[in-house]
Amino acid sequence: MSNTMLNFISFLIQTIQPLLIPICFVIAWTTIIIVLLNFWTATKKTLKTAQEMHKIPCHNCQFFTNNYRLKCTVNPYVANTEAAIGCQDYQSN
């Protein structure tokens, strides 16, 4: 029984061997493409987030204290968040 099993495994390996190189080639390039697409997506999301954060006007407002305990004397819970974009209490320095 073990001899027939070894013959079957040998036959299976010899049958699959010509297909291994193309299969490994496709798997390798698919992995590389997926990694590059993930990197591209992460970069786009990071740039979009950075652009949104640059719209926050708090650091130029006269009510901004730059103190981590009380960042803004008028809207302390909104200061330095996306909710501060378009703040009605904003007054430039």
mmCIF file as gemmi writes it, N, C-alpha and C atoms, coordinates in Angstrom:
data_model
loop_
_atom_site.group_PDB
_atom_site.id
_atom_site.type_symbol
_atom_site.label_atom_id
_atom_site.label_alt_id
_atom_site.label_comp_id
_atom_site.label_asym_id
_atom_site.label_entity_id
_atom_site.label_seq_id
_atom_site.pdbx_PDB_ins_code
_atom_site.Cartn_x
_atom_site.Cartn_y
_atom_site.Cartn_z
_atom_site.occupancy
_atom_site.B_iso_or_equiv
_atom_site.pdbx_formal_charge
_atom_site.auth_seq_id
_atom_site.auth_asym_id
_atom_site.pdbx_PDB_model_num
ATOM 1 N N . MET Axp A 1 ? 0.825 -1.191 0 1 0 ? 1 A 1
ATOM 2 C CA . MET Axp A 1 ? 0 0 0 1 0 ? 1 A 1
ATOM 3 C C . MET Axp A 1 ? 0.866 1.251 0 1 0 ? 1 A 1
ATOM 4 N N . SER Axp A 2 ? 1.932 1.256 0.745 1 0 ? 2 A 1
ATOM 5 C CA . SER Axp A 2 ? 2.776 2.437 0.777 1 0 ? 2 A 1
ATOM 6 C C . SER Axp A 2 ? 3.481 2.65 -0.56 1 0 ? 2 A 1
ATOM 7 N N . ASN Axp A 3 ? 3.767 1.581 -1.283 1 0 ? 3 A 1
ATOM 8 C CA . ASN Axp A 3 ? 4.4 1.703 -2.588 1 0 ? 3 A 1
ATOM 9 C C . ASN Axp A 3 ? 3.458 2.361 -3.59 1 0 ? 3 A 1
ATOM 10 N N . THR Axp A 4 ? 2.189 2.004 -3.567 1 0 ? 4 A 1
ATOM 11 C CA . THR Axp A 4 ? 1.228 2.63 -4.472 1 0 ? 4 A 1
ATOM 12 C C . THR Axp A 4 ? 1.016 4.092 -4.095 1 0 ? 4 A 1
ATOM 13 N N . MET Axp A 5 ? 1.048 4.366 -2.812 1 0 ? 5 A 1
ATOM 14 C CA . MET Axp A 5 ? 0.897 5.758 -2.374 1 0 ? 5 A 1
ATOM 15 C C . MET Axp A 5 ? 2.08 6.596 -2.842 1 0 ? 5 A 1
ATOM 16 N N . LEU Axp A 6 ? 3.286 6.081 -2.734 1 0 ? 6 A 1
ATOM 17 C CA . LEU Axp A 6 ? 4.467 6.792 -3.21 1 0 ? 6 A 1
ATOM 18 C C . LEU Axp A 6 ? 4.428 6.98 -4.72 1 0 ? 6 A 1
ATOM 19 N N . ASN Axp A 7 ? 3.962 5.993 -5.445 1 0 ? 7 A 1
ATOM 20 C CA . ASN Axp A 7 ? 3.823 6.111 -6.901 1 0 ? 7 A 1
ATOM 21 C C . ASN Axp A 7 ? 2.801 7.186 -7.262 1 0 ? 7 A 1
ATOM 22 N N . PHE Axp A 8 ? 1.706 7.233 -6.517 1 0 ? 8 A 1
ATOM 23 C CA . PHE Axp A 8 ? 0.672 8.243 -6.777 1 0 ? 8 A 1
ATOM 24 C C . PHE Axp A 8 ? 1.21 9.645 -6.501 1 0 ? 8 A 1
ATOM 25 N N . ILE Axp A 9 ? 1.92 9.819 -5.387 1 0 ? 9 A 1
ATOM 26 C CA . ILE Axp A 9 ? 2.488 11.127 -5.046 1 0 ? 9 A 1
ATOM 27 C C . ILE Axp A 9 ? 3.523 11.537 -6.086 1 0 ? 9 A 1
ATOM 28 N N . SER Axp A 10 ? 4.335 10.611 -6.515 1 0 ? 10 A 1
ATOM 29 C CA . SER Axp A 10 ? 5.328 10.899 -7.552 1 0 ? 10 A 1
ATOM 30 C C . SER Axp A 10 ? 4.654 11.307 -8.851 1 0 ? 10 A 1
ATOM 31 N N . PHE Axp A 11 ? 3.606 10.6 -9.224 1 0 ? 11 A 1
ATOM 32 C CA . PHE Axp A 11 ? 2.85 10.942 -10.442 1 0 ? 11 A 1
ATOM 33 C C . PHE Axp A 11 ? 2.216 12.321 -10.305 1 0 ? 11 A 1
ATOM 34 N N . LEU Axp A 12 ? 1.658 12.607 -9.151 1 0 ? 12 A 1
ATOM 35 C CA . LEU Axp A 12 ? 1.012 13.899 -8.908 1 0 ? 12 A 1
ATOM 36 C C . LEU Axp A 12 ? 2.019 15.048 -9.001 1 0 ? 12 A 1
ATOM 37 N N . ILE Axp A 13 ? 3.187 14.888 -8.426 1 0 ? 13 A 1
ATOM 38 C CA . ILE Axp A 13 ? 4.22 15.928 -8.471 1 0 ? 13 A 1
ATOM 39 C C . ILE Axp A 13 ? 4.698 16.143 -9.896 1 0 ? 13 A 1
ATOM 40 N N . GLN Axp A 14 ? 4.898 15.069 -10.644 1 0 ? 14 A 1
ATOM 41 C CA . GLN Axp A 14 ? 5.345 15.197 -12.037 1 0 ? 14 A 1
ATOM 42 C C . GLN Axp A 14 ? 4.279 15.835 -12.912 1 0 ? 14 A 1
ATOM 43 N N . THR Axp A 15 ? 3.021 15.608 -12.584 1 0 ? 15 A 1
ATOM 44 C CA . THR Axp A 15 ? 1.933 16.209 -13.355 1 0 ? 15 A 1
ATOM 45 C C . THR Axp A 15 ? 1.808 17.699 -13.072 1 0 ? 15 A 1
ATOM 46 N N . ILE Axp A 16 ? 1.95 18.098 -11.832 1 0 ? 16 A 1
ATOM 47 C CA . ILE Axp A 16 ? 1.763 19.494 -11.431 1 0 ? 16 A 1
ATOM 48 C C . ILE Axp A 16 ? 2.996 20.344 -11.702 1 0 ? 16 A 1
ATOM 49 N N . GLN Axp A 17 ? 4.153 19.749 -11.787 1 0 ? 17 A 1
ATOM 50 C CA . GLN Axp A 17 ? 5.421 20.49 -11.889 1 0 ? 17 A 1
ATOM 51 C C . GLN Axp A 17 ? 5.447 21.527 -13.013 1 0 ? 17 A 1
ATOM 52 N N . PRO Axp A 18 ? 4.965 21.263 -14.228 1 0 ? 18 A 1
ATOM 53 C CA . PRO Axp A 18 ? 4.993 22.313 -15.264 1 0 ? 18 A 1
ATOM 54 C C . PRO Axp A 18 ? 4.094 23.51 -14.939 1 0 ? 18 A 1
ATOM 55 N N . LEU Axp A 19 ? 3.113 23.32 -14.074 1 0 ? 19 A 1
ATOM 56 C CA . LEU Axp A 19 ? 2.196 24.413 -13.738 1 0 ? 19 A 1
ATOM 57 C C . LEU Axp A 19 ? 2.672 25.245 -12.547 1 0 ? 19 A 1
ATOM 58 N N . LEU Axp A 20 ? 3.649 24.76 -11.815 1 0 ? 20 A 1
ATOM 59 C CA . LEU Axp A 20 ? 4.08 25.46 -10.6 1 0 ? 20 A 1
ATOM 60 C C . LEU Axp A 20 ? 4.686 26.829 -10.892 1 0 ? 20 A 1
ATOM 61 N N . ILE Axp A 21 ? 5.495 26.948 -11.907 1 0 ? 21 A 1
ATOM 62 C CA . ILE Axp A 21 ? 6.134 28.23 -12.213 1 0 ? 21 A 1
ATOM 63 C C . ILE Axp A 21 ? 5.091 29.288 -12.595 1 0 ? 21 A 1
ATOM 64 N N . PRO Axp A 22 ? 4.158 29.009 -13.512 1 0 ? 22 A 1
ATOM 65 C CA . PRO Axp A 22 ? 3.145 30.043 -13.802 1 0 ? 22 A 1
ATOM 66 C C . PRO Axp A 22 ? 2.255 30.37 -12.603 1 0 ? 22 A 1
ATOM 67 N N . ILE Axp A 23 ? 1.906 29.372 -11.81 1 0 ? 23 A 1
ATOM 68 C CA . ILE Axp A 23 ? 1.057 29.625 -10.648 1 0 ? 23 A 1
ATOM 69 C C . ILE Axp A 23 ? 1.793 30.504 -9.637 1 0 ? 23 A 1
ATOM 70 N N . CYS Axp A 24 ? 3.058 30.195 -9.361 1 0 ? 24 A 1
ATOM 71 C CA . CYS Axp A 24 ? 3.845 31.013 -8.427 1 0 ? 24 A 1
ATOM 72 C C . CYS Axp A 24 ? 4.054 32.422 -8.975 1 0 ? 24 A 1
ATOM 73 N N . PHE Axp A 25 ? 4.245 32.55 -10.278 1 0 ? 25 A 1
ATOM 74 C CA . PHE Axp A 25 ? 4.4 33.866 -10.911 1 0 ? 25 A 1
ATOM 75 C C . PHE Axp A 25 ? 3.152 34.714 -10.693 1 0 ? 25 A 1
ATOM 76 N N . VAL Axp A 26 ? 1.995 34.132 -10.94 1 0 ? 26 A 1
ATOM 77 C CA . VAL Axp A 26 ? 0.73 34.869 -10.781 1 0 ? 26 A 1
ATOM 78 C C . VAL Axp A 26 ? 0.503 35.223 -9.317 1 0 ? 26 A 1
ATOM 79 N N . ILE Axp A 27 ? 0.765 34.308 -8.415 1 0 ? 27 A 1
ATOM 80 C CA . ILE Axp A 27 ? 0.575 34.584 -6.99 1 0 ? 27 A 1
ATOM 81 C C . ILE Axp A 27 ? 1.519 35.696 -6.522 1 0 ? 27 A 1
ATOM 82 N N . ALA Axp A 28 ? 2.768 35.666 -6.96 1 0 ? 28 A 1
ATOM 83 C CA . ALA Axp A 28 ? 3.736 36.685 -6.547 1 0 ? 28 A 1
ATOM 84 C C . ALA Axp A 28 ? 3.315 38.07 -7.047 1 0 ? 28 A 1
ATOM 85 N N . TRP Axp A 29 ? 2.951 38.176 -8.323 1 0 ? 29 A 1
ATOM 86 C CA . TRP Axp A 29 ? 2.561 39.485 -8.863 1 0 ? 29 A 1
ATOM 87 C C . TRP Axp A 29 ? 1.23 39.966 -8.279 1 0 ? 29 A 1
ATOM 88 N N . THR Axp A 30 ? 0.329 39.063 -7.99 1 0 ? 30 A 1
ATOM 89 C CA . THR Axp A 30 ? -0.926 39.456 -7.348 1 0 ? 30 A 1
ATOM 90 C C . THR Axp A 30 ? -0.655 40.026 -5.959 1 0 ? 30 A 1
ATOM 91 N N . THR Axp A 31 ? 0.241 39.394 -5.223 1 0 ? 31 A 1
ATOM 92 C CA . THR Axp A 31 ? 0.597 39.891 -3.894 1 0 ? 31 A 1
ATOM 93 C C . THR Axp A 31 ? 1.24 41.27 -3.981 1 0 ? 31 A 1
ATOM 94 N N . ILE Axp A 32 ? 2.137 41.464 -4.928 1 0 ? 32 A 1
ATOM 95 C CA . ILE Axp A 32 ? 2.797 42.766 -5.1 1 0 ? 32 A 1
ATOM 96 C C . ILE Axp A 32 ? 1.777 43.842 -5.463 1 0 ? 32 A 1
ATOM 97 N N . ILE Axp A 33 ? 0.857 43.533 -6.353 1 0 ? 33 A 1
ATOM 98 C CA . ILE Axp A 33 ? -0.159 44.507 -6.774 1 0 ? 33 A 1
ATOM 99 C C . ILE Axp A 33 ? -1.077 44.86 -5.609 1 0 ? 33 A 1
ATOM 100 N N . ILE Axp A 34 ? -1.465 43.873 -4.81 1 0 ? 34 A 1
ATOM 101 C CA . ILE Axp A 34 ? -2.331 44.149 -3.659 1 0 ? 34 A 1
ATOM 102 C C . ILE Axp A 34 ? -1.615 45.035 -2.643 1 0 ? 34 A 1
ATOM 103 N N . VAL Axp A 35 ? -0.348 44.786 -2.389 1 0 ? 35 A 1
ATOM 104 C CA . VAL Axp A 35 ? 0.419 45.62 -1.45 1 0 ? 35 A 1
ATOM 105 C C . VAL Axp A 35 ? 0.519 47.048 -1.973 1 0 ? 35 A 1
ATOM 106 N N . LEU Axp A 36 ? 0.796 47.211 -3.267 1 0 ? 36 A 1
ATOM 107 C CA . LEU Axp A 36 ? 0.9 48.561 -3.842 1 0 ? 36 A 1
ATOM 108 C C . LEU Axp A 36 ? -0.439 49.292 -3.812 1 0 ? 36 A 1
ATOM 109 N N . LEU Axp A 37 ? -1.524 48.585 -4.075 1 0 ? 37 A 1
ATOM 110 C CA . LEU Axp A 37 ? -2.847 49.22 -4.021 1 0 ? 37 A 1
ATOM 111 C C . LEU Axp A 37 ? -3.193 49.642 -2.594 1 0 ? 37 A 1
ATOM 112 N N . ASN Axp A 38 ? -2.846 48.814 -1.618 1 0 ? 38 A 1
ATOM 113 C CA . ASN Axp A 38 ? -3.087 49.187 -0.221 1 0 ? 38 A 1
ATOM 114 C C . ASN Axp A 38 ? -2.257 50.404 0.171 1 0 ? 38 A 1
ATOM 115 N N . PHE Axp A 39 ? -1.011 50.456 -0.287 1 0 ? 39 A 1
ATOM 116 C CA . PHE Axp A 39 ? -0.164 51.611 -0.011 1 0 ? 39 A 1
ATOM 117 C C . PHE Axp A 39 ? -0.735 52.865 -0.645 1 0 ? 39 A 1
ATOM 118 N N . TRP Axp A 40 ? -1.206 52.752 -1.887 1 0 ? 40 A 1
ATOM 119 C CA . TRP Axp A 40 ? -1.799 53.894 -2.599 1 0 ? 40 A 1
ATOM 120 C C . TRP Axp A 40 ? -3.056 54.385 -1.88 1 0 ? 40 A 1
ATOM 121 N N . THR Axp A 41 ? -3.913 53.458 -1.455 1 0 ? 41 A 1
ATOM 122 C CA . THR Axp A 41 ? -5.136 53.826 -0.752 1 0 ? 41 A 1
ATOM 123 C C . THR Axp A 41 ? -4.828 54.505 0.58 1 0 ? 41 A 1
ATOM 124 N N . ALA Axp A 42 ? -3.87 53.982 1.317 1 0 ? 42 A 1
ATOM 125 C CA . ALA Axp A 42 ? -3.493 54.587 2.592 1 0 ? 42 A 1
ATOM 126 C C . ALA Axp A 42 ? -2.926 55.986 2.388 1 0 ? 42 A 1
ATOM 127 N N . THR Axp A 43 ? -2.137 56.173 1.338 1 0 ? 43 A 1
ATOM 128 C CA . THR Axp A 43 ? -1.574 57.494 1.049 1 0 ? 43 A 1
ATOM 129 C C . THR Axp A 43 ? -2.68 58.486 0.704 1 0 ? 43 A 1
ATOM 130 N N . LYS Axp A 44 ? -3.641 58.068 -0.111 1 0 ? 44 A 1
ATOM 131 C CA . LYS Axp A 44 ? -4.746 58.955 -0.472 1 0 ? 44 A 1
ATOM 132 C C . LYS Axp A 44 ? -5.57 59.343 0.745 1 0 ? 44 A 1
ATOM 133 N N . LYS Axp A 45 ? -5.839 58.38 1.631 1 0 ? 45 A 1
ATOM 134 C CA . LYS Axp A 45 ? -6.612 58.682 2.832 1 0 ? 45 A 1
ATOM 135 C C . LYS Axp A 45 ? -5.849 59.634 3.75 1 0 ? 45 A 1
ATOM 136 N N . THR Axp A 46 ? -4.547 59.434 3.858 1 0 ? 46 A 1
ATOM 137 C CA . THR Axp A 46 ? -3.729 60.301 4.708 1 0 ? 46 A 1
ATOM 138 C C . THR Axp A 46 ? -3.727 61.734 4.179 1 0 ? 46 A 1
ATOM 139 N N . LEU Axp A 47 ? -3.587 61.891 2.874 1 0 ? 47 A 1
ATOM 140 C CA . LEU Axp A 47 ? -3.599 63.24 2.288 1 0 ? 47 A 1
ATOM 141 C C . LEU Axp A 47 ? -4.961 63.901 2.456 1 0 ? 47 A 1
ATOM 142 N N . LYS Axp A 48 ? -6.024 63.138 2.308 1 0 ? 48 A 1
ATOM 143 C CA . LYS Axp A 48 ? -7.374 63.7 2.478 1 0 ? 48 A 1
ATOM 144 C C . LYS Axp A 48 ? -7.581 64.151 3.918 1 0 ? 48 A 1
ATOM 145 N N . THR Axp A 49 ? -7.139 63.34 4.878 1 0 ? 49 A 1
ATOM 146 C CA . THR Axp A 49 ? -7.264 63.704 6.289 1 0 ? 49 A 1
ATOM 147 C C . THR Axp A 49 ? -6.429 64.936 6.606 1 0 ? 49 A 1
ATOM 148 N N . ALA Axp A 50 ? -5.232 65.009 6.054 1 0 ? 50 A 1
ATOM 149 C CA . ALA Axp A 50 ? -4.372 66.171 6.295 1 0 ? 50 A 1
ATOM 150 C C . ALA Axp A 50 ? -5.003 67.441 5.738 1 0 ? 50 A 1
ATOM 151 N N . GLN Axp A 51 ? -5.614 67.36 4.576 1 0 ? 51 A 1
ATOM 152 C CA . GLN Axp A 51 ? -6.271 68.533 4 1 0 ? 51 A 1
ATOM 153 C C . GLN Axp A 51 ? -7.436 68.976 4.865 1 0 ? 51 A 1
ATOM 154 N N . GLU Axp A 52 ? -8.194 68.029 5.421 1 0 ? 52 A 1
ATOM 155 C CA . GLU Axp A 52 ? -9.298 68.389 6.306 1 0 ? 52 A 1
ATOM 156 C C . GLU Axp A 52 ? -8.783 69.053 7.584 1 0 ? 52 A 1
ATOM 157 N N . MET Axp A 53 ? -7.704 68.525 8.131 1 0 ? 53 A 1
ATOM 158 C CA . MET Axp A 53 ? -7.168 69.081 9.373 1 0 ? 53 A 1
ATOM 159 C C . MET Axp A 53 ? -6.61 70.493 9.18 1 0 ? 53 A 1
ATOM 160 N N . HIS Axp A 54 ? -6.138 70.794 7.98 1 0 ? 54 A 1
ATOM 161 C CA . HIS Axp A 54 ? -5.625 72.14 7.713 1 0 ? 54 A 1
ATOM 162 C C . HIS Axp A 54 ? -6.744 73.167 7.591 1 0 ? 54 A 1
ATOM 163 N N . LYS Axp A 55 ? -7.978 72.718 7.485 1 0 ? 55 A 1
ATOM 164 C CA . LYS Axp A 55 ? -9.117 73.64 7.423 1 0 ? 55 A 1
ATOM 165 C C . LYS Axp A 55 ? -9.574 74.09 8.807 1 0 ? 55 A 1
ATOM 166 N N . ILE Axp A 56 ? -9.073 73.454 9.859 1 0 ? 56 A 1
ATOM 167 C CA . ILE Axp A 56 ? -9.466 73.824 11.22 1 0 ? 56 A 1
ATOM 168 C C . ILE Axp A 56 ? -8.793 75.149 11.576 1 0 ? 56 A 1
ATOM 169 N N . PRO Axp A 57 ? -9.584 76.186 11.883 1 0 ? 57 A 1
ATOM 170 C CA . PRO Axp A 57 ? -9.012 77.524 12.075 1 0 ? 57 A 1
ATOM 171 C C . PRO Axp A 57 ? -8.588 77.847 13.511 1 0 ? 57 A 1
ATOM 172 N N . CYS Axp A 58 ? -8.667 76.917 14.415 1 0 ? 58 A 1
ATOM 173 C CA . CYS Axp A 58 ? -8.484 77.219 15.846 1 0 ? 58 A 1
ATOM 174 C C . CYS Axp A 58 ? -7.159 77.906 16.182 1 0 ? 58 A 1
ATOM 175 N N . HIS Axp A 59 ? -6.086 77.487 15.58 1 0 ? 59 A 1
ATOM 176 C CA . HIS Axp A 59 ? -4.786 78.031 15.978 1 0 ? 59 A 1
ATOM 177 C C . HIS Axp A 59 ? -4.634 79.517 15.653 1 0 ? 59 A 1
ATOM 178 N N . ASN Axp A 60 ? -5.503 80.074 14.803 1 0 ? 60 A 1
ATOM 179 C CA . ASN Axp A 60 ? -5.451 81.505 14.485 1 0 ? 60 A 1
ATOM 180 C C . ASN Axp A 60 ? -6.54 82.303 15.187 1 0 ? 60 A 1
ATOM 181 N N . CYS Axp A 61 ? -7.281 81.684 16.07 1 0 ? 61 A 1
ATOM 182 C CA . CYS Axp A 61 ? -8.405 82.352 16.741 1 0 ? 61 A 1
ATOM 183 C C . CYS Axp A 61 ? -7.925 83.025 18.026 1 0 ? 61 A 1
ATOM 184 N N . GLN Axp A 62 ? -8.536 84.141 18.358 1 0 ? 62 A 1
ATOM 185 C CA . GLN Axp A 62 ? -8.114 84.848 19.565 1 0 ? 62 A 1
ATOM 186 C C . GLN Axp A 62 ? -8.57 84.129 20.835 1 0 ? 62 A 1
ATOM 187 N N . PHE Axp A 63 ? -9.554 83.246 20.743 1 0 ? 63 A 1
ATOM 188 C CA . PHE Axp A 63 ? -10.026 82.505 21.914 1 0 ? 63 A 1
ATOM 189 C C . PHE Axp A 63 ? -9.243 81.215 22.156 1 0 ? 63 A 1
ATOM 190 N N . PHE Axp A 64 ? -8.342 80.874 21.258 1 0 ? 64 A 1
ATOM 191 C CA . PHE Axp A 64 ? -7.556 79.647 21.385 1 0 ? 64 A 1
ATOM 192 C C . PHE Axp A 64 ? -6.416 79.886 22.37 1 0 ? 64 A 1
ATOM 193 N N . THR Axp A 65 ? -6.312 79.033 23.403 1 0 ? 65 A 1
ATOM 194 C CA . THR Axp A 65 ? -5.323 79.243 24.457 1 0 ? 65 A 1
ATOM 195 C C . THR Axp A 65 ? -4.067 78.398 24.276 1 0 ? 65 A 1
ATOM 196 N N . ASN Axp A 66 ? -4.109 77.353 23.462 1 0 ? 66 A 1
ATOM 197 C CA . ASN Axp A 66 ? -2.995 76.429 23.238 1 0 ? 66 A 1
ATOM 198 C C . ASN Axp A 66 ? -2.59 75.723 24.536 1 0 ? 66 A 1
ATOM 199 N N . ASN Axp A 67 ? -3.537 75.57 25.444 1 0 ? 67 A 1
ATOM 200 C CA . ASN Axp A 67 ? -3.337 74.853 26.691 1 0 ? 67 A 1
ATOM 201 C C . ASN Axp A 67 ? -4.108 73.541 26.579 1 0 ? 67 A 1
ATOM 202 N N . TYR Axp A 68 ? -3.48 72.422 26.918 1 0 ? 68 A 1
ATOM 203 C CA . TYR Axp A 68 ? -4.147 71.14 26.724 1 0 ? 68 A 1
ATOM 204 C C . TYR Axp A 68 ? -5.35 70.957 27.653 1 0 ? 68 A 1
ATOM 205 N N . ARG Axp A 69 ? -5.42 71.721 28.758 1 0 ? 69 A 1
ATOM 206 C CA . ARG Axp A 69 ? -6.565 71.621 29.666 1 0 ? 69 A 1
ATOM 207 C C . ARG Axp A 69 ? -7.773 72.382 29.13 1 0 ? 69 A 1
ATOM 208 N N . LEU Axp A 70 ? -7.531 73.554 28.571 1 0 ? 70 A 1
ATOM 209 C CA . LEU Axp A 70 ? -8.61 74.377 28.033 1 0 ? 70 A 1
ATOM 210 C C . LEU Axp A 70 ? -8.107 74.989 26.727 1 0 ? 70 A 1
ATOM 211 N N . LYS Axp A 71 ? -8.429 74.341 25.623 1 0 ? 71 A 1
ATOM 212 C CA . LYS Axp A 71 ? -7.917 74.801 24.326 1 0 ? 71 A 1
ATOM 213 C C . LYS Axp A 71 ? -8.624 76.053 23.847 1 0 ? 71 A 1
ATOM 214 N N . CYS Axp A 72 ? -9.898 76.146 24.124 1 0 ? 72 A 1
ATOM 215 C CA . CYS Axp A 72 ? -10.675 77.299 23.662 1 0 ? 72 A 1
ATOM 216 C C . CYS Axp A 72 ? -11.563 77.766 24.801 1 0 ? 72 A 1
ATOM 217 N N . THR Axp A 73 ? -11.618 79.069 25.008 1 0 ? 73 A 1
ATOM 218 C CA . THR Axp A 73 ? -12.435 79.594 26.111 1 0 ? 73 A 1
ATOM 219 C C . THR Axp A 73 ? -13.908 79.668 25.752 1 0 ? 73 A 1
ATOM 220 N N . VAL Axp A 74 ? -14.246 79.657 24.453 1 0 ? 74 A 1
ATOM 221 C CA . VAL Axp A 74 ? -15.638 79.758 24.036 1 0 ? 74 A 1
ATOM 222 C C . VAL Axp A 74 ? -16.234 78.367 23.766 1 0 ? 74 A 1
ATOM 223 N N . ASN Axp A 75 ? -15.531 77.545 22.996 1 0 ? 75 A 1
ATOM 224 C CA . ASN Axp A 75 ? -15.999 76.2 22.644 1 0 ? 75 A 1
ATOM 225 C C . ASN Axp A 75 ? -14.931 75.159 22.983 1 0 ? 75 A 1
ATOM 226 N N . PRO Axp A 76 ? -14.764 74.811 24.243 1 0 ? 76 A 1
ATOM 227 C CA . PRO Axp A 76 ? -13.668 73.91 24.606 1 0 ? 76 A 1
ATOM 228 C C . PRO Axp A 76 ? -13.825 72.49 24.072 1 0 ? 76 A 1
ATOM 229 N N . TYR Axp A 77 ? -15.053 72.017 23.873 1 0 ? 77 A 1
ATOM 230 C CA . TYR Axp A 77 ? -15.255 70.646 23.407 1 0 ? 77 A 1
ATOM 231 C C . TYR Axp A 77 ? -15.114 70.515 21.894 1 0 ? 77 A 1
ATOM 232 N N . VAL Axp A 78 ? -15.171 71.632 21.208 1 0 ? 78 A 1
ATOM 233 C CA . VAL Axp A 78 ? -15.111 71.623 19.743 1 0 ? 78 A 1
ATOM 234 C C . VAL Axp A 78 ? -13.716 71.981 19.239 1 0 ? 78 A 1
ATOM 235 N N . ALA Axp A 79 ? -12.918 72.603 20.057 1 0 ? 79 A 1
ATOM 236 C CA . ALA Axp A 79 ? -11.607 73.112 19.642 1 0 ? 79 A 1
ATOM 237 C C . ALA Axp A 79 ? -10.72 71.999 19.089 1 0 ? 79 A 1
ATOM 238 N N . ASN Axp A 80 ? -10.063 72.295 17.984 1 0 ? 80 A 1
ATOM 239 C CA . ASN Axp A 80 ? -9.134 71.39 17.293 1 0 ? 80 A 1
ATOM 240 C C . ASN Axp A 80 ? -9.783 70.103 16.801 1 0 ? 80 A 1
ATOM 241 N N . THR Axp A 81 ? -11.06 70.126 16.521 1 0 ? 81 A 1
ATOM 242 C CA . THR Axp A 81 ? -11.739 68.982 15.924 1 0 ? 81 A 1
ATOM 243 C C . THR Axp A 81 ? -12.328 69.416 14.594 1 0 ? 81 A 1
ATOM 244 N N . GLU Axp A 82 ? -12.826 68.459 13.834 1 0 ? 82 A 1
ATOM 245 C CA . GLU Axp A 82 ? -13.447 68.796 12.548 1 0 ? 82 A 1
ATOM 246 C C . GLU Axp A 82 ? -14.72 69.596 12.737 1 0 ? 82 A 1
ATOM 247 N N . ALA Axp A 83 ? -15.33 69.516 13.901 1 0 ? 83 A 1
ATOM 248 C CA . ALA Axp A 83 ? -16.538 70.299 14.176 1 0 ? 83 A 1
ATOM 249 C C . ALA Axp A 83 ? -16.232 71.79 14.257 1 0 ? 83 A 1
ATOM 250 N N . ALA Axp A 84 ? -14.968 72.154 14.437 1 0 ? 84 A 1
ATOM 251 C CA . ALA Axp A 84 ? -14.586 73.561 14.537 1 0 ? 84 A 1
ATOM 252 C C . ALA Axp A 84 ? -14.486 74.235 13.17 1 0 ? 84 A 1
ATOM 253 N N . ILE Axp A 85 ? -14.551 73.458 12.091 1 0 ? 85 A 1
ATOM 254 C CA . ILE Axp A 85 ? -14.528 74.06 10.747 1 0 ? 85 A 1
ATOM 255 C C . ILE Axp A 85 ? -15.819 74.843 10.574 1 0 ? 85 A 1
ATOM 256 N N . GLY Axp A 86 ? -15.704 76.106 10.285 1 0 ? 86 A 1
ATOM 257 C CA . GLY Axp A 86 ? -16.874 76.968 10.126 1 0 ? 86 A 1
ATOM 258 C C . GLY Axp A 86 ? -17.42 77.45 11.465 1 0 ? 86 A 1
ATOM 259 N N . CYS Axp A 87 ? -16.593 77.501 12.492 1 0 ? 87 A 1
ATOM 260 C CA . CYS Axp A 87 ? -17.012 77.94 13.826 1 0 ? 87 A 1
ATOM 261 C C . CYS Axp A 87 ? -17.556 79.37 13.753 1 0 ? 87 A 1
ATOM 262 N N . GLN Axp A 88 ? -18.727 79.598 14.322 1 0 ? 88 A 1
ATOM 263 C CA . GLN Axp A 88 ? -19.337 80.926 14.27 1 0 ? 88 A 1
ATOM 264 C C . GLN Axp A 88 ? -18.698 81.9 15.236 1 0 ? 88 A 1
ATOM 265 N N . ASP Axp A 89 ? -17.992 81.393 16.24 1 0 ? 89 A 1
ATOM 266 C CA . ASP Axp A 89 ? -17.333 82.256 17.215 1 0 ? 89 A 1
ATOM 267 C C . ASP Axp A 89 ? -15.897 82.608 16.844 1 0 ? 89 A 1
ATOM 268 N N . TYR Axp A 90 ? -15.46 82.168 15.694 1 0 ? 90 A 1
ATOM 269 C CA . TYR Axp A 90 ? -14.055 82.388 15.282 1 0 ? 90 A 1
ATOM 270 C C . TYR Axp A 90 ? -13.78 83.876 15.07 1 0 ? 90 A 1
ATOM 271 N N . GLN Axp A 91 ? -12.71 84.343 15.689 1 0 ? 91 A 1
ATOM 272 C CA . GLN Axp A 91 ? -12.232 85.702 15.474 1 0 ? 91 A 1
ATOM 273 C C . GLN Axp A 91 ? -10.716 85.613 15.338 1 0 ? 91 A 1
ATOM 274 N N . SER Axp A 92 ? -10.203 86.098 14.223 1 0 ? 92 A 1
ATOM 275 C CA . SER Axp A 92 ? -8.774 85.955 13.99 1 0 ? 92 A 1
ATOM 276 C C . SER Axp A 92 ? -7.991 86.885 14.909 1 0 ? 92 A 1
ATOM 277 N N . ASN Axp A 93 ? -6.731 86.515 15.115 1 0 ? 93 A 1
ATOM 278 C CA . ASN Axp A 93 ? -5.861 87.307 16.003 1 0 ? 93 A 1
ATOM 279 C C . ASN Axp A 93 ? -5.643 88.653 15.428 1 0 ? 93 A 1
